[in-house]
Amino acid sequence: MFCYKNVRKIYTPAVVGMDYQFSRDYNIYRQLLSQTIMRAKTLGFKRIDFGLTAGFEKRKVGAQVIEKCCYIRTRDNFAMEALEFLRND
């Protein structure tokens, strides 16, 4: 797990490297989250910004999920409709 520290004292994980061959057997992602939390505490950080995905796993280690909403404006709606079709298929 590569993390960076910003000037507002927020610890931010940026890149995760996992060997997916062992991921299920050893719960690697959950271990990475736990180790990140311990490292942030050791460094004196009070806040960690984990990002947008894997809310279920992050809630298991005590993260508070903050719902976000995003709107996108495009000139050509065809690509968006094709993505929606693939998502629902």
C-alpha positions in Angstrom: 0.0 0.0 0.0 1.5 3.3 -1.1 0.2 6.2 0.9 1.0 9.9 1.0 0.6 12.6 3.7 -0.8 16.0 2.7 -0.5 19.4 4.4 -4.0 19.1 6.1 -2.8 16.0 8.1 -4.8 13.5 6.0 -3.2 10.1 5.3 -4.2 9.0 1.8 -3.7 5.5 0.4 -3.0 5.9 -3.3 -1.8 2.6 -4.8 -2.6 -0.9 -3.7 -0.4 -3.8 -4.8 -1.8 -7.4 -4.2 -1.1 -10.9 -5.4 -4.6 -12.0 -6.2 -3.5 -15.6 -6.1 -3.4 -15.4 -2.3 -6.0 -12.7 -1.8 -8.9 -14.9 -0.7 -6.8 -17.3 1.5 -5.1 -14.5 3.5 -7.6 -11.6 3.2 -4.8 -9.4 1.9 -7.0 -6.4 1.2 -8.3 -6.3 4.7 -4.8 -6.8 6.1 -3.6 -3.8 3.9 -6.4 -1.7 5.3 -5.6 -2.6 8.9 -1.9 -2.0 8.4 -2.6 1.4 6.8 -4.8 2.3 9.9 -2.0 1.3 12.3 0.6 3.2 10.3 -1.5 6.3 10.2 -2.1 6.1 14.0 1.7 5.6 14.6 2.4 8.8 12.5 -0.3 10.7 14.4 -2.9 11.1 11.7 -6.5 11.5 12.8 -8.0 11.1 9.4 -7.5 8.6 6.5 -9.1 9.1 3.1 -9.6 5.6 1.7 -11.2 6.4 -1.6 -14.4 5.4 -3.3 -14.5 1.6 -3.8 -14.8 -1.5 -1.5 -17.0 0.2 1.1 -18.0 -3.2 2.5 -14.4 -4.1 3.4 -13.7 -0.6 4.7 -16.7 -0.6 7.0 -15.4 -3.9 8.5 -12.2 -2.0 9.7 -14.3 0.9 11.1 -14.4 3.3 8.2 -17.3 5.7 7.9 -18.6 5.6 4.3 -19.7 9.1 3.0 -22.0 8.8 0.0 -21.1 10.9 -3.0 -23.0 11.7 -6.2 -21.6 12.8 -9.5 -23.2 14.1 -12.7 -21.5 13.9 -16.1 -22.3 16.0 -19.1 -21.4 14.6 -22.6 -21.8 15.8 -26.1 -22.5 12.4 -27.4 -24.9 10.2 -25.4 -24.3 7.0 -27.4 -21.3 5.9 -25.5 -23.1 6.4 -22.1 -26.1 4.4 -23.3 -23.8 1.6 -24.5 -22.1 1.5 -21.1 -25.5 1.4 -19.4 -26.6 -1.4 -21.6 -23.4 -3.4 -20.8 -23.8 -2.8 -17.1 -27.4 -4.1 -17.1 -26.7 -7.0 -19.4 
